[in-house]
Each structure stands twice: as structure tokens, then as C-alpha cells.
Amino acid sequence: MQGSTTARLWGARRIAIVGSPGAGKSTLALQLGALLGRPVLHLDRLYWRPGWVEVAQDVFDAQLEGLVGRNEWIIDGNYSRTLDIRLRRADAAIMLDFSRTLCLYRAVKRALVFRGTARPDMAPGCPEKLDLEFARFIWDYPRRSRGPVLGKLERFGAQHLFLHVTSPRQVEVLLTSLESSAAKV
């Protein structure tokens, strides 16, 4: 990773992380939050109510608007419909663009690890689950959502920092670079 990219990420006060379910958005958000000292917000915690009940769209949008109005944040999640809301205030965006098989594998693994319990980045009362509908959602992400999301992020990247991360190894390099630069401070 180039030093200027690392420095720009250090300077970013508001970072949006997007990608397919199972790509590791929440994990990366927590890692970046710890390294950069930014609060981490998970869209899944905002969107879902106990028992996997969806919040009303207008309520979700209003809450999201309030969150992005803060001075610092790292927000992870898809919800492509609301990407523009996040990008209007973001200084940087990261897209985890991994293969559908890797994302599906990670979702299965996550379902086994958190079986019957809500994972930390999920709303309380929403125990981890992996059903056929969600597996199809992951499998179809590249065809359904990837192109439009990537297009918005590339336009965003003309004015701001956009990192298009296409492998777990690139995530490791990013984190190592940030850790290394933190040690020098």
C-alpha cells in the first residue's frame, strides 16, 4: 500500500465500508475503528429489530442521516439504496469486492460460529441465520449490486479516497500499513 494512501486514510474522519454479505465489512470496520480511533456503526444494528423485524424505511433513513451528520465514523453495511446518504458525508470509502464463493464460505462459517446467538455487529434479538434466501442474496450480489455500487464509488473516488479491495491479502496489507504508520507516530 502506498504511503500517501495510508496517510489519507489516517486523515479520513468518515469512512464507508461496503461489499457483499460475508466479505468481512464489520470485521474490517472494527479493526479500522481500533486503529484509527473512530467510532464504528453497523447498519445491520440500525436496520433490524428483535426477531428480524425490519425498521420502517423512513425511520431507518432518518436515523442514518443523524449518524452520518456526526464528525467521525466508520459505517459498514450494504443497503445500496442508502449509499448516497453515506457518501455525501464520507471522506473515504472501501469496497470489499471478493468472490461469491469466498463470501458464501464466510457466511456459512459465521453462521456456525454464532449459531443461535446474535453476533456483535447485529441488532440484539436477531440470532445468526443462514437460509437459502440469504445464500442466494450473497450469490447474486455480483450480478445484482456490484456494478451500480462500484460505479458510484468510482465517481466518489474522483474527489475522495476510494479503496477497491479485491482480496483478503489486500486487507492484510492495508491493516499492516496502518499499524506500521501508527507505530511511527
Phi and psi restraints in degrees (value plus and minus 20) as a CYANA .aco file:
   2 GLN   PHI     -91.0   -51.0
   2 GLN   PSI     124.4   164.4
   3 GLY   PHI     -78.9   -38.9
   3 GLY   PSI     -57.3   -17.3
   4 SER   PHI     -86.3   -46.3
   4 SER   PSI     -54.7   -14.7
   5 THR   PHI     -86.8   -46.8
   5 THR   PSI     -62.3   -22.3
   6 THR   PHI     -81.3   -41.3
   6 THR   PSI     -65.8   -25.8
   7 ALA   PHI     -82.4   -42.4
   7 ALA   PSI     -60.5   -20.5
   8 ARG   PHI     -85.7   -45.7
   8 ARG   PSI     -57.5   -17.5
   9 LEU   PHI     -88.4   -48.4
   9 LEU   PSI     -59.0   -19.0
  10 TRP   PHI     -79.0   -39.0
  10 TRP   PSI     -57.8   -17.8
  11 GLY   PHI     -99.9   -59.9
  11 GLY   PSI     -33.3     6.7
  12 ALA   PHI     -92.5   -52.5
  12 ALA   PSI     103.9   143.9
  13 ARG   PHI    -111.1   -71.1
  13 ARG   PSI     -43.5    -3.5
  14 ARG   PHI    -153.8  -113.8
  14 ARG   PSI      96.8   136.8
  15 ILE   PHI    -144.0  -104.0
  15 ILE   PSI     106.5   146.5
  16 ALA   PHI    -121.1   -81.1
  16 ALA   PSI     112.2   152.2
  17 ILE   PHI    -139.2   -99.2
  17 ILE   PSI     105.6   145.6
  18 VAL   PHI    -152.0  -112.0
  18 VAL   PSI     148.7   188.7
  19 GLY   PHI     130.4   170.4
  19 GLY   PSI     157.5   197.5
  20 SER   PHI     -81.6   -41.6
  20 SER   PSI     130.8   170.8
  21 PRO   PHI     -76.5   -36.5
  21 PRO   PSI     120.0   160.0
  22 GLY   PHI      68.0   108.0
  22 GLY   PSI     -22.8    17.2
  23 ALA   PHI     -96.0   -56.0
  23 ALA   PSI     -43.8    -3.8
  24 GLY   PHI      87.4   127.4
  24 GLY   PSI       5.4    45.4
  25 LYS   PHI     -80.2   -40.2
  25 LYS   PSI     -68.1   -28.1
  26 SER   PHI     -86.1   -46.1
  26 SER   PSI     -60.3   -20.3
  27 THR   PHI     -82.3   -42.3
  27 THR   PSI     -66.4   -26.4
  28 LEU   PHI     -83.8   -43.8
  28 LEU   PSI     -60.8   -20.8
  29 ALA   PHI     -78.8   -38.8
  29 ALA   PSI     -65.1   -25.1
  30 LEU   PHI     -85.2   -45.2
  30 LEU   PSI     -60.0   -20.0
  31 GLN   PHI     -84.9   -44.9
  31 GLN   PSI     -65.0   -25.0
  32 LEU   PHI     -86.2   -46.2
  32 LEU   PSI     -59.5   -19.5
  33 GLY   PHI     -78.7   -38.7
  33 GLY   PSI     -63.1   -23.1
  34 ALA   PHI     -86.5   -46.5
  34 ALA   PSI     -62.2   -22.2
  35 LEU   PHI     -91.0   -51.0
  35 LEU   PSI     -63.7   -23.7
  36 LEU   PHI    -113.7   -73.7
  36 LEU   PSI     -29.7    10.3
  37 GLY   PHI      50.4    90.4
  37 GLY   PSI      15.1    55.1
  38 ARG   PHI    -128.2   -88.2
  38 ARG   PSI     126.0   166.0
  39 PRO   PHI     -89.4   -49.4
  39 PRO   PSI     123.0   163.0
  40 VAL   PHI    -128.2   -88.2
  40 VAL   PSI     111.5   151.5
  41 LEU   PHI    -143.2  -103.2
  41 LEU   PSI     108.2   148.2
  42 HIS   PHI    -124.0   -84.0
  42 HIS   PSI     101.4   141.4
  43 LEU   PHI     -81.6   -41.6
  43 LEU   PSI     -51.4   -11.4
  44 ASP   PHI     -81.8   -41.8
  44 ASP   PSI     -55.3   -15.3
  45 ARG   PHI     -87.9   -47.9
  45 ARG   PSI     -50.1   -10.1
  46 LEU   PHI    -100.2   -60.2
  46 LEU   PSI     -56.5   -16.5
  47 TYR   PHI    -101.1   -61.1
  47 TYR   PSI     -55.0   -15.0
  48 TRP   PHI    -121.8   -81.8
  48 TRP   PSI     125.8   165.8
  49 ARG   PHI    -131.9   -91.9
  49 ARG   PSI     143.5   183.5
  50 PRO   PHI     -69.0   -29.0
  50 PRO   PSI     120.1   160.1
  51 GLY   PHI      61.9   101.9
  51 GLY   PSI      -1.7    38.3
  52 TRP   PHI      42.2    82.2
  52 TRP   PSI      18.2    58.2
  53 VAL   PHI    -111.3   -71.3
  53 VAL   PSI     107.3   147.3
  54 GLU   PHI     -96.0   -56.0
  54 GLU   PSI     120.5   160.5
  55 VAL   PHI     -96.3   -56.3
  55 VAL   PSI     132.7   172.7
  56 ALA   PHI     -80.8   -40.8
  56 ALA   PSI     121.5   161.5
  57 GLN   PHI     -75.7   -35.7
  57 GLN   PSI     -63.4   -23.4
  58 ASP   PHI     -87.7   -47.7
  58 ASP   PSI     -54.2   -14.2
  59 VAL   PHI     -88.3   -48.3
  59 VAL   PSI     -66.3   -26.3
  60 PHE   PHI     -78.1   -38.1
  60 PHE   PSI     -67.6   -27.6
  61 ASP   PHI     -82.2   -42.2
  61 ASP   PSI     -62.3   -22.3
  62 ALA   PHI     -85.1   -45.1
  62 ALA   PSI     -62.1   -22.1
  63 GLN   PHI     -85.1   -45.1
  63 GLN   PSI     -61.0   -21.0
  64 LEU   PHI     -84.2   -44.2
  64 LEU   PSI     -62.9   -22.9
  65 GLU   PHI     -77.1   -37.1
  65 GLU   PSI     -61.8   -21.8
  66 GLY   PHI     -83.5   -43.5
  66 GLY   PSI     -60.3   -20.3
  67 LEU   PHI     -88.5   -48.5
  67 LEU   PSI     -63.7   -23.7
  68 VAL   PHI     -90.6   -50.6
  68 VAL   PSI     -35.7     4.3
  69 GLY   PHI     -94.9   -54.9
  69 GLY   PSI     -30.5     9.5
  70 ARG   PHI     -89.5   -49.5
  70 ARG   PSI     141.0   181.0
  71 ASN   PHI     -92.0   -52.0
  71 ASN   PSI     -53.8   -13.8
  72 GLU   PHI    -158.0  -118.0
  72 GLU   PSI     121.7   161.7
  73 TRP   PHI    -192.2  -152.2
  73 TRP   PSI     136.8   176.8
  74 ILE   PHI    -145.0  -105.0
  74 ILE   PSI      98.0   138.0
  75 ILE   PHI    -134.7   -94.7
  75 ILE   PSI     105.7   145.7
  76 ASP   PHI    -132.4   -92.4
  76 ASP   PSI     125.3   165.3
  77 GLY   PHI     128.0   168.0
  77 GLY   PSI     143.1   183.1
  78 ASN   PHI    -107.4   -67.4
  78 ASN   PSI    -116.0   -76.0
  79 TYR   PHI      26.4    66.4
  79 TYR   PSI      39.2    79.2
  80 SER   PHI     -69.9   -29.9
  80 SER   PSI     -52.7   -12.7
  81 ARG   PHI     -78.5   -38.5
  81 ARG   PSI     -47.9    -7.9
  82 THR   PHI    -124.0   -84.0
  82 THR   PSI     -11.5    28.5
  83 LEU   PHI     -79.2   -39.2
  83 LEU   PSI     -60.4   -20.4
  84 ASP   PHI     -80.3   -40.3
  84 ASP   PSI     -56.7   -16.7
  85 ILE   PHI     -79.9   -39.9
  85 ILE   PSI     -65.2   -25.2
  86 ARG   PHI     -89.9   -49.9
  86 ARG   PSI     -62.6   -22.6
  87 LEU   PHI     -88.7   -48.7
  87 LEU   PSI     -47.3    -7.3
  88 ARG   PHI     -77.9   -37.9
  88 ARG   PSI     -51.9   -11.9
  89 ARG   PHI    -128.7   -88.7
  89 ARG   PSI     -31.5     8.5
  90 ALA   PHI     -91.7   -51.7
  90 ALA   PSI     127.9   167.9
  91 ASP   PHI    -115.5   -75.5
  91 ASP   PSI     -45.2    -5.2
  92 ALA   PHI    -168.2  -128.2
  92 ALA   PSI     133.6   173.6
  93 ALA   PHI    -159.1  -119.1
  93 ALA   PSI     123.3   163.3
  94 ILE   PHI    -147.2  -107.2
  94 ILE   PSI     108.6   148.6
  95 MET   PHI    -131.6   -91.6
  95 MET   PSI     101.0   141.0
  96 LEU   PHI    -108.6   -68.6
  96 LEU   PSI      87.1   127.1
  97 ASP   PHI    -135.6   -95.6
  97 ASP   PSI      56.2    96.2
  98 PHE   PHI    -124.0   -84.0
  98 PHE   PSI     147.1   187.1
  99 SER   PHI     -84.3   -44.3
  99 SER   PSI     131.0   171.0
 100 ARG   PHI     -83.4   -43.4
 100 ARG   PSI     -52.8   -12.8
 101 THR   PHI     -87.9   -47.9
 101 THR   PSI     -60.5   -20.5
 102 LEU   PHI     -84.0   -44.0
 102 LEU   PSI     -64.8   -24.8
 103 CYS   PHI     -83.9   -43.9
 103 CYS   PSI     -61.3   -21.3
 104 LEU   PHI     -86.3   -46.3
 104 LEU   PSI     -62.4   -22.4
 105 TYR   PHI     -78.0   -38.0
 105 TYR   PSI     -66.8   -26.8
 106 ARG   PHI     -85.3   -45.3
 106 ARG   PSI     -55.8   -15.8
 107 ALA   PHI     -87.3   -47.3
 107 ALA   PSI     -59.5   -19.5
 108 VAL   PHI     -84.2   -44.2
 108 VAL   PSI     -66.4   -26.4
 109 LYS   PHI     -79.6   -39.6
 109 LYS   PSI     -65.0   -25.0
 110 ARG   PHI     -81.6   -41.6
 110 ARG   PSI     -60.5   -20.5
 111 ALA   PHI     -83.2   -43.2
 111 ALA   PSI     -55.9   -15.9
 112 LEU   PHI     -92.8   -52.8
 112 LEU   PSI     -62.0   -22.0
 113 VAL   PHI     -85.6   -45.6
 113 VAL   PSI     -62.5   -22.5
 114 PHE   PHI    -122.1   -82.1
 114 PHE   PSI      -3.9    36.1
 115 ARG   PHI     -66.8   -26.8
 115 ARG   PSI     101.6   141.6
 116 GLY   PHI      59.9    99.9
 116 GLY   PSI     -20.9    19.1
 117 THR   PHI    -148.7  -108.7
 117 THR   PSI     139.0   179.0
 118 ALA   PHI    -104.8   -64.8
 118 ALA   PSI     109.4   149.4
 119 ARG   PHI     -91.1   -51.1
 119 ARG   PSI     141.2   181.2
 120 PRO   PHI     -80.1   -40.1
 120 PRO   PSI     -48.8    -8.8
 121 ASP   PHI    -111.4   -71.4
 121 ASP   PSI     -15.5    24.5
 122 MET   PHI    -125.9   -85.9
 122 MET   PSI     137.4   177.4
 123 ALA   PHI     -83.1   -43.1
 123 ALA   PSI     123.9   163.9
 124 PRO   PHI     -77.6   -37.6
 124 PRO   PSI     126.5   166.5
 125 GLY   PHI      61.0   101.0
 125 GLY   PSI      -8.4    31.6
 126 CYS   PHI    -141.3  -101.3
 126 CYS   PSI      61.5   101.5
 127 PRO   PHI     -83.3   -43.3
 127 PRO   PSI     124.9   164.9
 128 GLU   PHI     -76.7   -36.7
 128 GLU   PSI     119.8   159.8
 129 LYS   PHI    -169.3  -129.3
 129 LYS   PSI     133.4   173.4
 130 LEU   PHI    -161.5  -121.5
 130 LEU   PSI      86.1   126.1
 131 ASP   PHI    -133.0   -93.0
 131 ASP   PSI     155.9   195.9
 132 LEU   PHI     -80.0   -40.0
 132 LEU   PSI     -58.8   -18.8
 133 GLU   PHI     -81.1   -41.1
 133 GLU   PSI     -64.1   -24.1
 134 PHE   PHI     -89.9   -49.9
 134 PHE   PSI     -58.7   -18.7
 135 ALA   PHI     -80.7   -40.7
 135 ALA   PSI     -61.9   -21.9
 136 ARG   PHI     -84.2   -44.2
 136 ARG   PSI     -58.9   -18.9
 137 PHE   PHI     -78.8   -38.8
 137 PHE   PSI     -65.1   -25.1
 138 ILE   PHI     -83.9   -43.9
 138 ILE   PSI     -67.8   -27.8
 139 TRP   PHI     -81.6   -41.6
 139 TRP   PSI     -56.9   -16.9
 140 ASP   PHI    -106.0   -66.0
 140 ASP   PSI     -27.8    12.2
 141 TYR   PHI     -72.7   -32.7
 141 TYR   PSI     -67.3   -27.3
 142 PRO   PHI     -79.4   -39.4
 142 PRO   PSI     -58.7   -18.7
 143 ARG   PHI     -97.5   -57.5
 143 ARG   PSI     -59.4   -19.4
 144 ARG   PHI    -105.0   -65.0
 144 ARG   PSI     -65.4   -25.4
 145 SER   PHI    -137.3   -97.3
 145 SER   PSI     -48.6    -8.6
 146 ARG   PHI     -75.4   -35.4
 146 ARG   PSI     -71.0   -31.0
 147 GLY   PHI     -78.6   -38.6
 147 GLY   PSI     -74.7   -34.7
 148 PRO   PHI     -81.7   -41.7
 148 PRO   PSI     -60.4   -20.4
 149 VAL   PHI     -85.4   -45.4
 149 VAL   PSI     -66.9   -26.9
 150 LEU   PHI     -81.3   -41.3
 150 LEU   PSI     -60.0   -20.0
 151 GLY   PHI     -79.5   -39.5
 151 GLY   PSI     -65.7   -25.7
 152 LYS   PHI     -82.3   -42.3
 152 LYS   PSI     -61.3   -21.3
 153 LEU   PHI     -89.4   -49.4
 153 LEU   PSI     -56.3   -16.3
 154 GLU   PHI     -85.8   -45.8
 154 GLU   PSI     -59.2   -19.2
 155 ARG   PHI     -84.9   -44.9
 155 ARG   PSI     -61.8   -21.8
 156 PHE   PHI     -78.2   -38.2
 156 PHE   PSI     -61.2   -21.2
 157 GLY   PHI     -85.8   -45.8
 157 GLY   PSI     -35.0     5.0
 158 ALA   PHI     -88.4   -48.4
 158 ALA   PSI     -45.0    -5.0
 159 GLN   PHI    -136.4   -96.4
 159 GLN   PSI     -40.3    -0.3
 160 HIS   PHI    -152.5  -112.5
 160 HIS   PSI     159.1   199.1
 161 LEU   PHI    -101.1   -61.1
 161 LEU   PSI     103.1   143.1
 162 PHE   PHI    -147.6  -107.6
 162 PHE   PSI     102.5   142.5
 163 LEU   PHI    -129.7   -89.7
 163 LEU   PSI      96.7   136.7
 164 HIS   PHI    -118.7   -78.7
 164 HIS   PSI      80.4   120.4
 165 VAL   PHI    -118.4   -78.4
 165 VAL   PSI      98.7   138.7
 166 THR   PHI    -131.4   -91.4
 166 THR   PSI     -14.2    25.8
 167 SER   PHI    -174.7  -134.7
 167 SER   PSI     131.7   171.7
 168 PRO   PHI     -78.3   -38.3
 168 PRO   PSI     -52.3   -12.3
 169 ARG   PHI     -80.9   -40.9
 169 ARG   PSI     -59.1   -19.1
 170 GLN   PHI     -84.6   -44.6
 170 GLN   PSI     -52.8   -12.8
 171 VAL   PHI     -84.4   -44.4
 171 VAL   PSI     -65.0   -25.0
 172 GLU   PHI     -79.6   -39.6
 172 GLU   PSI     -63.4   -23.4
 173 VAL   PHI     -83.5   -43.5
 173 VAL   PSI     -62.7   -22.7
 174 LEU   PHI     -78.8   -38.8
 174 LEU   PSI     -70.6   -30.6
 175 LEU   PHI     -85.7   -45.7
 175 LEU   PSI     -60.4   -20.4
 176 THR   PHI     -83.1   -43.1
 176 THR   PSI     -61.8   -21.8
 177 SER   PHI     -82.7   -42.7
 177 SER   PSI     -63.2   -23.2
 178 LEU   PHI     -86.5   -46.5
 178 LEU   PSI     -61.6   -21.6
 179 GLU   PHI     -83.2   -43.2
 179 GLU   PSI     -61.9   -21.9
 180 SER   PHI     -83.2   -43.2
 180 SER   PSI     -63.8   -23.8
 181 SER   PHI     -89.9   -49.9
 181 SER   PSI     -49.4    -9.4
 182 ALA   PHI     -88.0   -48.0
 182 ALA   PSI     -57.1   -17.1
 183 ALA   PHI     -86.4   -46.4
 183 ALA   PSI     -45.2    -5.2
 184 LYS   PHI    -101.1   -61.1
 184 LYS   PSI     -36.8     3.2
